[in-house]
Amino acid sequence: MANKLLHTPDGVRDIYGVECTRKAAIQNRILEIFHLYGYQDIETPTFEFFDIFHESRGSVKAKEMFKFFDRDNHTLVLRPDETPAIARCVTKYFTEEDMPLRLCYLERAFINNTSYQGRLKEAAQTGVELIGDDSSDADAEILAMVIRALKAAGLTEFQVELGEVDFFRGLLEEAGMDEEMEEKLRELIENKNYFGVEELVIEQPIPQELKDAFLKLPELFGSLEEIQAAREFTKNPRALRAIDRLEEVNRILEYYDLSEYVSYDLGMLSQYQYYTGIIFKAYTYGTGDYIVNGGRYDKLLVQFGKDAPAVGFGISVDDLMLALSRQKIDTPVRVVNTMILFEPESREQAIRLAKHFRDTSMPVQLQLKKADKTLEAYKAYAGRTTITNLLYLDEKGFSVKIVNLNLDRMDEIPLSEYLK
């Protein structure tokens, strides 16, 4: 039992040391990009009422949420998705605001995946939400931030796949399928299951032209030109407007000089049903899943009481770190590499020396030497950490013994030389 208590449950993990420092550095780089674009920080509670994330709002399925009860028997959930939480928050505090709101966050999301999926159940996520702007310029700004943020994190090879859910929904609207059939078709198209799509569509009592459009949908991905060719397969106004929107977003991205990072996929769909316009995911190698997920959700806030358009995205920090590691992309971080080891008689001099280093923004550890520990023991300890320089002040405290662990050599200089 005691041994069991040392382990974490499935889907969560400890992170410490240099890895934890790198994670903080990557998150700070990304947040800096968000702030450069004029976004302001927001935090929402780790747990909220279940209805905030109810399936009817298009969030994750109920069985994938961590649910519990408070003392008044209200059903609460750990936050599985930041977007509905921000929608709730914006409606509460900015109901009368009719100008755009730019918000960014760094939070944790909790999704009760099955253990067989190999995914974290508690994951760090950072992202933005742009509320109150339904323009293509807002869509392009969001995509530009995704690209800039991934580049700031250190990635050089990645791709943003961009789709438009209204293309699929326009075809569905025209086909008049029931809800169960729509869900089956959605899943088949998202999984690029050509044979499954064909089998399902052929059985439907819809015009042949519409059947052909559905059958072509899983193939409609690649360059913008390949997406524009989809005009030949449908005359549905809603579907055609979706292509127009992608063309306009592409034109704006060219002004950002970032269009080369974007490819297109009209068959892209999402488990989040609240998306209403553009939808996108970012991929890189070294991880088996997307590292960014986002899109436009113009009908979500009205469910909370504020009728406002919105677009945003979330970056999976854990998947991003995994990709950086597997691509051998280093994230330089400043770690403490100097320890000041002192005898009790040299405490004052040691503290003055530590202050001297810290005042010049150099991190140091200050360590009292225990009587029962040898200098060799502290050298061995330093070797197990990031410490490469050990500065030892003996009982007299007039000089500093400098132990360079990398070179395995010791020098000695007067303390006054350091404090000049």
Disulfide bonds with the S-S distance in Angstrom:
none
